[in-house]
């Protein structure tokens, strides 16, 4: 689709990467207004989008972030800032 800005290209009845990232950003802004511990269970794409938003990464870094199946990420929101404490941890899966 030559001449059409990439953020305007989306599948029929769907969302593109830009729409997806805006939705995740809105979710995190809402989440930052909550208090206490909150568990978010999500799939790889959402995890990557959340981390992407927190780190202000560009699209190339967004695609390269690893999130293994059943991994745990621990994030905090303190003093108006998101922080990553644990990223892509699967060590608990190796217990016998």
C-alpha positions, -999 to +999 in steps of 0.1 A: +000+000+000+024+026-013+019+061+000-002+051+030+013+057+064+021+023+081+000+033+112-031+035+090-027+000+075-047-026+094-065-058+086-103-057+082-120-055+116-086-057+132-058-036+147-023-030+136+008-028+158+002+009+165-034+003+176-022-026+198+005-005+214-020+024+221-043-001+238-015-014+260-004+021+268-040+030+279-041-002+300-009+007+318-020+043+325-052+029+341-032+003+360-008+030+373-037+046+391-044+015+412-029+006+446-015-026+459-002-057+443-019-066+410-014-098+389-017-095+352-017-127+332-011-122+295+004-138+264+038-130+249+027-102+226+010-083+255+041-088+277+064-075+250+041-045+244+040-037+281+078-038+284+081-019+252+060+009+266+078+010+299+112+012+282+102+035+254+117+011+229+113+014+192+097-012+169+129-031+162+137-036+199+100-045+204+103-075+181+136-088+196+125-090+232+123-126+244+094-138+265+094-176+270+063-197+276+051-194+313+077-167+321+073-143+350+080-106+347+078-085+378+071-048+374+066-020+399+051+015+397+068+038+421+072+076+421+053+079+388+077+055+371+075+018+359+105-004+369+113-039+358+125-061+387+124-095+369+122-102+332+115-135+315+121-157+345+114-194+340+137-208+367+107-220+387+099-245+359+132-263+364+123-276+399+121-314+404 
